[in-house]
Structures are given as C-alpha cells and as structure tokens.
C-alpha cells in the first residue's frame, strides 16, 4: 500500500517538514517543505543546523525542496545551513508563481515588497534613535523578526539561496497539479494558492478589511522612503513629491532647532516658534534641580510631529507581513488509493484561503467532474496549521469547517513562550485551539508540547493508532529533547 511519512520538526517557532513518499515499487521520493526558525530564538542557527543534519541522516537526495513564502521563520535554514544543503542532491525547487522573475505580476509584487522592506528597515533604524517612539520601535521589531535574521540577514537572500539549490525551478500556479515523476501515480499534489487576484493579498480577516495594493499604500511606501532619504541628506525637500508645500515656503526645522534662524526682536514668528514650537533644549547645560525643572517645563518638543510619521511604519510592516503570508504556496497532497488528503497551508491568511475557491483543476481520467477544493478539504486527514496557530491564518467557513474527516489530525509548529516574547500573544489563538480540538477530537500535535520537548511518552490516554501511527523522534544531540514527530498515512 502506498504511504507518506511526515517528519515534522519541533525545533521552535518555525516550519520544516520532511515528506517521504513510498509507492509499491521504486525508491522513496523525498520532499522538504520549508526550513526556518524565528530570528529571536536563542541558538536558532544551531537548532536549524541540527534539523538539516537529521534530514541528511535520512537521505542525501531531496527530490523536491518547496519554499512556501519569503519569511525568515520558513527559509532561514537556506542561509544558516547553506553549507549543509550543498551536500544534498536536489532534483527540483518549487516556488509560487509570485517568486517568478519572468512574470510581470510577480515582478510588480516583488518590487512592492522590496520597496516596503527598504522603507520599513530604514524607519526601524530611525525609530531606534527616537526615545519618544520606543513603543512603535518595539512593535516594528516584532514584525521584522519574520523578515530579518538576528545578524541582519534577509529572508530574500535565503530565497535566492533556495532557488540556487537546483537548476530546475518550477513556479506553481493555483489549479495546477504539481508534477511528480513516473512511478508516483499513487499520489497527487494539488496547488491551491496563491491566487492571482491582487485584492486577496492584503485581506487579513474578512472582506470588510480588504486592502488592495492601491495608491494609498504606494504613497505611504514612497513617503517613508523619501522621508528617510531627506532625513539622511540623500534628497533635498524639493525632491519630495509628497511634500505638502513648495520647498521655498517655510523654514527648515533643523535650522530652527539649532538656532540658526535669526529674527528681529519684534518678529512675532520668532516669539511664536520660541514659545510654542521649538523652545529650549531640556538637555542643555542645566545643572541644578530647579534649572532642570524649568527646562522641562519650557520644552516644547511634545508639540512637534516631525517624527510621528515614523509610527506609520508599524502599519506598513504589518501590511507587508500579511501580503507575504497571503502569497503562501499551499499544497494538498492526496494518496489516490485512499483519497486521504494532507494539507500544508504555510502561513496563508484569509485572503489566501478565499482564493482557493478560484482554483479550478482539470478533469482527470475516469472522473465525471473536476476535483473541487471543497472535496479536498472534506477528505483532509492532516492539517499543518497556518502561521503557528494565529487567529487569522485558519479560515472557518470554507476552511476548517469543511474538514469533516473523522480521523483529522492537526499539527501546529509553534513556541508559545517565544511568541509572547516578541509580542504575538495570540499564537496560538485560544479560540482556534478550542475549535481544532472539536474537529480533531483532541488530535492536536503542538511542537512545544511538554511530551515532545521532553522526549517522553505520548499524552496520557492516547496510543499510536489513535494518532495515526505517530512516533516521537529524539534529538541525537540531546536525548532528553524531542526533535520531531512522525506521522504515517
């Protein structure tokens, strides 16, 4: 009987899944889906390298390496363990159409993400210098953790390292059957997403919160980029097309603050700026307590909004994060003989899920009608939960509600302690866990569960058959810690 074994790594806040396809004849077919860990994980590089070394203990050939999307917690391994990946023979690399450098729509999206990333990264550097915006800096830092590594590496570089692993790179489209070699007719791989509908990229919760890639966001990206360039002296104010006034109007703020603007004694403008805008510098040479109190009282910096524009960078970073998640490559893998489906949703948010309804698969031999996504969901027996269990990465109607198999198992690659440290307090979301528990009858495997991390027995009251043949693998480095779990279908 054909079977698929999933080795699901439990190394932290990140995704890495090794799939072994075994047909009735022939050698096993190996597929790796993602390899990464969140940048704030202590010792994250060592953990990822341990994972890759374990993969090598299973096989030195990866027939397919899948990169679902451009986020550090999914692709950091292609930088952190680049030398180890060079020891594999890699047959093909699969990416979504959104990563295709020859696709006009993909190029436009890639430019948007690149521009936004540059603007947000610059804003983060500016925020770090502004004590008054420490809250915005903290929020921005938690978002950028999914894009940047601890040493400043960028997930975009990791993507390029992945692309270079094989001369054969396929860019997959929704509604397509991903190509498997001869001898694997017992399996099908359906490509569900990402859709080509740009309105779905920014949809994070519902249709009422859709953010199309319209001029309001391109304007904000331009504003942030130009503002930073002017601040750093790369551009002059007259170079900024978004400035509200002509460069010849008004006075430079920097000149006012540095006292380089000279006024006549009876100049009302000078009095206004001194009393209501610039004011004394409280960090001046005040030594006595009284002088310091007076300086603080006279300081007018709280009235100014010259740095407030940087606060918008958090919203831009959130939009960039959501759009990237919504370009996730989503695969449904079917064992033909049983009809069982394994769903790998990467970090798909609601816009990505809604796009699945647009996926149209061709008529297969012997079938009266094309396969519909609703049918695939109804036969799903394994669901890799999206985005570590966040509240808006699993859709209800048309998603989890449609998964009706009695033997459904859910796997959540998560680290609740780390998620809270970086400000993601709803990972995993309690309401989602409760509903998953109902749909799976309690068959939820969370990578940070004590029974996995201690390398111990399965949860009390369960057995291998109840979990579908689950096995707990132990780390070769630390025999007291579980490195992965295995499920065989």
C-alpha positions as CSV (number, residue, x, y, z in Angstrom):
1,X,0.0,0.0,0.0
2,X,1.4,3.4,-0.9
3,X,2.2,5.6,2.1
4,X,3.5,9.0,3.1
5,X,5.6,9.5,6.2
6,X,5.8,13.1,7.6
7,X,8.8,14.0,9.8
8,X,7.5,17.2,11.4
9,X,10.3,19.1,13.1
10,X,9.6,20.6,16.5
11,X,12.6,23.0,16.8
12,X,10.8,26.2,17.7
13,X,8.8,29.0,16.1
14,X,9.4,27.9,12.5
15,X,8.4,25.4,9.8
16,X,10.4,22.4,8.5
17,X,8.7,19.3,7.2
18,X,10.3,16.3,5.5
19,X,8.0,14.0,3.5
20,X,8.8,10.5,2.3
21,X,6.6,9.1,-0.4
22,X,6.7,5.3,-0.8
23,X,5.0,3.7,-3.8
24,X,4.6,-0.1,-4.2
25,X,7.8,-0.1,-6.3
26,X,10.8,2.1,-6.7
27,X,12.9,4.2,-4.4
28,X,11.3,6.6,-1.9
29,X,10.6,10.2,-3.1
30,X,11.7,12.9,-0.7
31,X,10.1,16.3,-0.4
32,X,11.2,19.1,2.0
33,X,8.8,21.9,2.7
34,X,10.5,25.0,4.2
35,X,13.3,25.2,6.7
36,X,13.4,28.1,9.1
37,X,13.2,29.5,12.6
38,X,12.2,32.9,14.0
39,X,15.1,35.3,14.4
40,X,14.6,35.8,18.1
41,X,15.1,32.2,19.0
42,X,18.1,31.7,21.2
43,X,20.6,29.4,19.5
44,X,18.3,29.3,16.4
45,X,21.1,28.7,13.9
46,X,22.4,25.7,15.8
47,X,18.8,24.3,16.0
48,X,18.3,24.6,12.3
49,X,21.7,23.0,11.5
50,X,20.7,20.1,13.8
51,X,17.5,19.7,11.8
52,X,19.3,19.7,8.5
53,X,21.8,17.2,9.8
54,X,18.9,15.0,10.8
55,X,17.4,15.3,7.3
56,X,20.8,14.2,5.9
57,X,20.7,11.1,8.2
58,X,17.5,10.1,6.3
59,X,18.6,10.9,2.8
60,X,21.3,12.7,0.8
61,X,18.8,13.4,-2.0
62,X,15.9,15.7,-1.9
63,X,13.8,15.2,-4.9
64,X,11.9,18.5,-4.3
65,X,12.5,21.4,-1.9
66,X,9.5,23.6,-1.5
67,X,9.7,27.3,-0.4
68,X,6.3,28.4,0.6
69,X,7.0,32.1,1.0
70,X,9.6,34.8,1.8
71,X,9.7,34.8,5.6
72,X,12.6,34.1,7.9
73,X,10.8,31.5,10.0
74,X,10.3,29.5,6.9
75,X,13.5,29.9,4.9
76,X,16.3,30.9,7.3
77,X,17.9,27.5,7.0
78,X,19.0,28.2,3.5
79,X,21.4,30.8,5.0
80,X,22.0,29.3,8.4
81,X,22.8,25.8,7.0
82,X,23.7,26.8,3.4
83,X,26.9,24.7,3.6
84,X,25.0,21.6,4.7
85,X,22.4,22.0,1.9
86,X,25.2,22.0,-0.6
87,X,25.8,18.3,0.4
88,X,22.4,17.3,-0.9
89,X,21.5,16.3,-4.4
90,X,18.4,18.4,-5.1
91,X,16.2,17.5,-8.0
92,X,13.8,20.5,-8.2
93,X,12.9,23.6,-6.3
94,X,9.2,24.6,-6.1
95,X,8.1,28.1,-5.5
96,X,4.9,30.0,-6.0
97,X,4.3,32.0,-9.2
98,X,4.7,35.1,-7.1
99,X,8.5,34.4,-7.0
100,X,8.9,34.1,-10.8
101,X,11.3,36.8,-12.0
102,X,9.9,36.4,-15.5
103,X,6.3,37.1,-14.5
104,X,5.1,40.7,-14.8
105,X,2.6,40.5,-12.0
106,X,5.1,38.7,-9.8
107,X,7.7,41.4,-10.6
108,X,5.3,44.2,-9.6
109,X,4.6,42.4,-6.3
110,X,8.2,41.8,-5.7
111,X,9.0,45.5,-6.2
112,X,6.3,46.5,-3.8
113,X,7.7,44.1,-1.2
114,X,11.2,45.3,-1.8
115,X,10.4,49.0,-1.6
116,X,8.3,48.4,1.5
117,X,11.0,46.4,3.1
118,X,13.6,49.1,2.5
119,X,11.3,51.8,3.9
120,X,10.5,49.8,7.0
121,X,14.1,48.8,7.6
122,X,15.1,52.5,7.4
123,X,12.3,53.5,9.6
124,X,13.3,50.9,12.2
125,X,16.8,52.5,12.3
126,X,15.3,56.0,12.7
127,X,12.9,54.8,15.4
128,X,15.8,53.3,17.4
129,X,17.2,56.8,17.8
130,X,13.9,58.4,18.9
131,X,13.1,57.7,22.6
132,X,9.6,59.2,22.2
133,X,8.7,56.4,19.7
134,X,10.0,53.4,21.6
135,X,6.6,51.7,21.6
136,X,6.4,51.9,17.8
137,X,10.0,50.7,17.6
138,X,9.1,47.6,19.7
139,X,6.1,46.8,17.6
140,X,8.1,47.2,14.4
141,X,10.9,45.0,15.7
142,X,8.5,42.1,16.4
143,X,7.1,42.3,12.9
144,X,10.6,42.5,11.3
145,X,11.6,39.3,13.2
146,X,9.8,37.4,10.4
147,X,11.8,39.1,7.7
148,X,15.3,39.6,9.2
149,X,17.7,37.2,10.9
150,X,19.5,38.0,14.2
151,X,22.6,39.1,12.3
152,X,20.8,41.2,9.7
153,X,20.4,38.5,7.1
154,X,17.3,38.9,5.0
155,X,14.7,36.3,4.0
156,X,15.1,37.5,0.4
157,X,18.7,36.3,0.4
158,X,17.5,33.0,1.8
159,X,15.0,32.7,-1.0
160,X,17.8,33.2,-3.6
161,X,19.9,30.5,-1.9
162,X,17.0,28.2,-2.1
163,X,16.4,29.0,-5.7
164,X,20.1,28.2,-6.4
165,X,19.9,24.6,-5.0
166,X,18.8,23.2,-8.3
167,X,18.9,24.2,-12.0
168,X,15.2,23.1,-12.2
169,X,12.9,25.7,-10.5
170,X,9.2,25.4,-11.0
171,X,6.8,28.3,-10.3
172,X,3.4,26.8,-9.4
173,X,0.0,28.2,-10.3
174,X,-3.3,27.6,-8.4
175,X,-5.4,24.9,-10.1
176,X,-2.3,23.1,-11.2
177,X,-1.2,19.5,-10.4
178,X,2.4,19.8,-9.3
179,X,4.5,17.4,-11.5
180,X,5.6,14.1,-9.9
181,X,7.9,11.7,-11.7
182,X,6.9,8.4,-13.2
183,X,6.2,5.8,-10.7
184,X,4.4,8.1,-8.3
185,X,1.0,7.8,-9.9
186,X,-0.3,6.7,-6.5
187,X,-0.1,10.4,-5.3
188,X,-1.3,13.7,-6.5
189,X,-0.2,17.2,-5.4
190,X,-2.8,20.0,-5.9
191,X,-1.7,23.6,-5.9
192,X,-4.3,25.6,-4.1
193,X,-2.7,29.0,-3.8
194,X,-1.7,31.8,-4.1
195,X,-4.4,33.3,-6.2
196,X,-3.6,35.8,-9.0
197,X,-6.3,38.1,-7.6
198,X,-4.3,41.1,-6.1
199,X,-7.3,42.1,-3.9
200,X,-6.8,39.0,-1.9
201,X,-3.1,39.6,-1.0
202,X,-3.9,42.1,1.8
203,X,-7.1,40.5,3.1
204,X,-6.2,39.5,6.7
205,X,-9.5,38.9,8.4
206,X,-12.6,39.4,6.1
207,X,-13.9,41.1,3.0
208,X,-14.7,44.2,5.1
209,X,-11.0,44.6,5.8
210,X,-9.6,44.1,2.3
211,X,-6.6,46.4,1.5
212,X,-5.9,46.4,-2.2
213,X,-2.4,47.3,-3.4
214,X,-3.7,50.8,-4.3
215,X,-2.2,54.3,-4.3
216,X,-2.7,54.8,-0.6
217,X,0.0,52.1,0.2
218,X,2.3,53.0,-2.6
219,X,2.1,56.6,-1.3
220,X,3.0,55.5,2.2
221,X,5.9,53.5,0.9
222,X,7.1,56.5,-1.1
223,X,6.6,58.8,1.8
224,X,8.6,56.7,4.2
225,X,11.3,56.2,1.7
226,X,11.6,59.9,0.8
227,X,11.3,61.0,4.4
228,X,14.2,58.8,5.4
229,X,16.3,59.9,2.4
230,X,15.7,63.6,3.2
231,X,16.5,63.0,6.9
232,X,19.8,61.3,5.9
233,X,20.7,64.0,3.4
234,X,20.3,61.9,0.3
235,X,17.5,64.1,-1.1
236,X,16.5,67.7,-0.6
237,X,13.0,68.6,0.4
238,X,12.4,69.9,-3.1
239,X,12.9,66.3,-4.3
240,X,10.0,65.0,-2.3
241,X,6.9,64.8,-4.5
242,X,4.7,64.1,-1.4
243,X,5.7,67.3,0.5
244,X,2.6,69.4,1.3
245,X,4.3,72.8,0.4
246,X,6.9,74.0,-2.0
247,X,10.5,73.9,-0.8
248,X,10.7,77.7,-1.0
249,X,7.9,78.1,1.6
250,X,8.6,77.9,5.3
251,X,11.7,77.4,7.4
252,X,13.8,74.3,7.9
253,X,13.0,72.6,11.2
254,X,16.7,71.7,11.7
255,X,17.7,75.4,11.4
256,X,15.0,76.3,14.0
257,X,16.1,73.7,16.5
258,X,19.8,74.6,16.1
259,X,19.2,78.3,16.5
260,X,20.5,79.2,13.0
261,X,17.4,81.3,12.2
262,X,17.8,85.0,13.2
263,X,14.8,87.2,13.8
264,X,14.2,90.8,14.6
265,X,13.3,91.4,18.3
266,X,9.7,92.3,17.3
267,X,9.2,89.4,15.0
268,X,6.0,87.6,16.0
269,X,7.1,84.5,14.2
270,X,10.2,84.2,16.4
271,X,8.1,84.6,19.5
272,X,5.6,82.0,18.4
273,X,8.2,79.4,17.5
274,X,10.2,80.0,20.7
275,X,7.1,79.8,23.0
276,X,5.0,77.2,21.2
277,X,7.2,75.0,19.0
278,X,10.9,74.8,19.4
279,X,11.5,76.1,23.0
280,X,14.7,75.5,25.0
281,X,16.5,72.2,24.8
282,X,16.0,70.4,28.1
283,X,19.3,68.6,27.6
284,X,21.2,71.9,27.7
285,X,23.6,72.7,30.4
286,X,21.1,72.7,33.3
287,X,22.7,71.5,36.4
288,X,20.5,72.5,39.4
289,X,17.2,70.7,40.0
290,X,15.3,74.0,39.6
291,X,17.0,74.6,36.2
292,X,16.2,71.1,35.0
293,X,12.5,71.5,36.1
294,X,12.3,74.9,34.2
295,X,13.9,73.4,31.2
296,X,11.4,70.5,31.2
297,X,8.5,73.0,31.6
298,X,9.7,75.2,28.8
299,X,10.5,72.3,26.4
300,X,8.0,72.3,23.5
301,X,9.2,69.2,21.8
302,X,6.0,67.4,22.7
303,X,4.0,69.7,20.4
304,X,6.0,68.7,17.3
305,X,5.1,65.9,14.9
306,X,8.3,65.8,13.0
307,X,9.0,62.2,13.9
308,X,5.4,61.0,14.1
309,X,5.4,59.8,10.5
310,X,7.7,57.0,11.6
311,X,4.9,55.5,13.6
312,X,3.2,54.6,10.3
313,X,6.0,52.2,9.6
314,X,4.4,49.6,12.0
315,X,1.2,49.6,9.9
316,X,3.3,49.3,6.7
317,X,5.3,46.4,8.2
318,X,2.0,44.7,9.2
319,X,0.7,45.1,5.7
320,X,4.0,43.7,4.2
321,X,3.8,40.8,6.6
322,X,0.2,40.0,5.7
323,X,0.8,40.3,2.0
324,X,3.7,38.0,2.1
325,X,1.7,35.4,4.1
326,X,-1.1,35.7,1.6
327,X,1.3,34.7,-1.2
328,X,2.0,31.4,0.6
329,X,2.3,28.4,-1.7
330,X,-0.4,26.0,-0.4
331,X,-0.3,22.3,-1.3
332,X,-2.8,19.5,-0.9
333,X,-1.3,16.0,-1.2
334,X,-3.6,13.1,-1.9
335,X,-3.0,9.4,-1.7
336,X,-5.1,8.2,-4.6
337,X,-5.9,4.7,-3.3
338,X,-7.4,6.0,0.0
339,X,-8.5,9.5,-1.1
340,X,-6.9,10.9,2.1
341,X,-5.5,14.4,1.8
342,X,-2.7,16.2,3.6
343,X,-3.0,20.0,3.7
344,X,0.1,22.2,4.0
345,X,-1.2,25.8,4.4
346,X,2.1,27.5,5.2
347,X,1.2,31.0,6.7
348,X,-1.9,31.5,4.5
349,X,-4.2,34.2,5.9
350,X,-7.8,34.7,4.9
351,X,-7.2,36.3,1.5
352,X,-5.1,33.3,0.5
353,X,-7.8,30.9,1.8
354,X,-10.6,32.8,-0.1
355,X,-8.6,32.4,-3.3
356,X,-8.8,28.6,-3.1
357,X,-12.4,28.8,-4.3
358,X,-11.0,30.2,-7.6
359,X,-8.7,27.1,-8.1
360,X,-10.0,25.0,-11.0
361,X,-8.5,21.6,-11.6
362,X,-8.7,19.8,-14.9
363,X,-10.8,16.7,-15.4
364,X,-8.9,13.5,-14.5
365,X,-9.2,10.2,-16.3
366,X,-12.3,8.3,-15.2
367,X,-13.8,11.3,-13.4
368,X,-17.1,12.9,-14.3
369,X,-16.3,16.3,-13.0
370,X,-13.1,18.2,-12.0
371,X,-11.9,18.0,-8.4
372,X,-13.2,20.8,-6.2
373,X,-11.3,22.3,-3.3
374,X,-14.3,21.7,-1.0
375,X,-14.0,18.0,-1.7
376,X,-10.2,18.1,-0.9
377,X,-11.0,19.8,2.4
378,X,-13.7,17.2,3.2
379,X,-11.1,14.4,2.8
380,X,-8.3,16.2,4.7
381,X,-6.9,14.0,7.4
382,X,-3.8,16.1,8.2
383,X,-3.8,19.9,8.5
384,X,-0.5,21.8,9.0
385,X,-2.0,24.7,10.9
386,X,-1.2,28.1,9.3
387,X,1.1,30.7,10.9
388,X,1.8,28.9,14.1
389,X,-1.8,28.9,15.1
390,X,-2.6,32.7,14.8
391,X,-6.2,33.7,14.9
392,X,-6.5,34.8,11.2
393,X,-4.5,32.1,9.5
394,X,-7.2,29.4,9.6
395,X,-10.4,30.2,7.9
396,X,-13.7,29.0,9.4
397,X,-16.3,28.7,6.6
398,X,-14.8,27.2,3.5
399,X,-11.8,26.2,5.6
400,X,-11.7,24.3,8.9
401,X,-15.5,23.9,8.9
402,X,-15.2,22.0,5.7
403,X,-12.7,19.4,7.1
404,X,-15.1,16.7,8.0
405,X,-12.9,13.6,8.2
406,X,-13.3,11.6,11.4
407,X,-9.6,10.9,11.6
408,X,-8.4,14.5,11.1
409,X,-5.0,15.4,12.8
410,X,-3.7,18.9,13.2
411,X,0.0,19.9,13.7
412,X,1.0,23.3,15.0
413,X,4.7,24.3,14.7
414,X,4.8,26.8,17.5
415,X,6.6,28.2,20.5
416,X,4.2,30.0,22.8
417,X,6.9,31.3,25.1
418,X,8.8,32.8,22.3
419,X,5.7,34.2,20.5
420,X,4.8,36.1,23.7
421,X,8.3,37.5,24.0
422,X,8.1,39.0,20.5
423,X,4.6,40.4,21.1
424,X,2.5,37.7,19.4
425,X,0.3,36.9,22.4
426,X,-2.4,35.2,20.3
427,X,-0.1,32.5,19.0
428,X,-1.7,30.0,19.2
429,X,-5.1,31.6,19.5
430,X,-7.3,30.0,22.2
431,X,-10.5,30.1,20.2
432,X,-8.7,28.3,17.3
433,X,-7.3,25.7,19.6
434,X,-10.8,25.0,21.0
435,X,-12.3,24.6,17.6
436,X,-9.4,22.5,16.3
437,X,-9.9,20.3,19.4
438,X,-13.6,19.7,18.4
439,X,-12.8,19.0,14.8
440,X,-9.9,16.6,15.5
441,X,-11.4,15.1,18.7
442,X,-8.3,16.2,20.5
443,X,-5.8,15.0,18.0
444,X,-3.7,18.2,18.0
445,X,0.1,17.9,18.0
446,X,1.8,21.1,19.1
447,X,5.6,21.2,18.6
448,X,6.2,22.9,22.0
449,X,4.2,20.4,24.0
450,X,5.9,19.0,27.0
451,X,5.6,15.4,26.0
452,X,7.5,16.2,22.8
453,X,10.1,18.5,24.2
454,X,10.9,16.1,27.0
455,X,11.2,13.2,24.6
456,X,8.7,11.3,26.7
457,X,5.6,9.3,26.0
458,X,2.6,10.4,24.2
459,X,-0.2,12.2,26.0
460,X,-2.0,10.2,28.6
461,X,-5.0,8.3,27.3
462,X,-3.7,8.1,23.7
463,X,-1.9,5.5,21.6
464,X,-0.2,5.1,18.3
465,X,-3.3,4.0,16.5
466,X,-5.3,7.0,17.9
467,X,-2.7,9.4,16.5
468,X,-2.5,7.5,13.2
469,X,0.9,5.8,13.9
470,X,2.6,8.8,15.5
471,X,6.2,8.3,16.6
472,X,8.4,10.6,18.7
473,X,11.9,11.1,17.5
474,X,14.7,12.1,19.8
475,X,17.4,14.6,19.1
476,X,20.8,12.9,18.6
477,X,22.4,15.9,20.4
478,X,20.2,15.9,23.5
479,X,18.5,12.6,24.2
480,X,16.1,14.4,26.6
481,X,14.6,16.5,23.9
482,X,12.3,15.5,21.0
483,X,13.4,16.9,17.7
484,X,10.5,15.8,15.6
485,X,7.3,13.8,15.5
486,X,6.4,11.4,12.7
487,X,3.0,10.5,11.2
488,X,2.5,7.8,8.6
489,X,-0.5,7.9,6.3
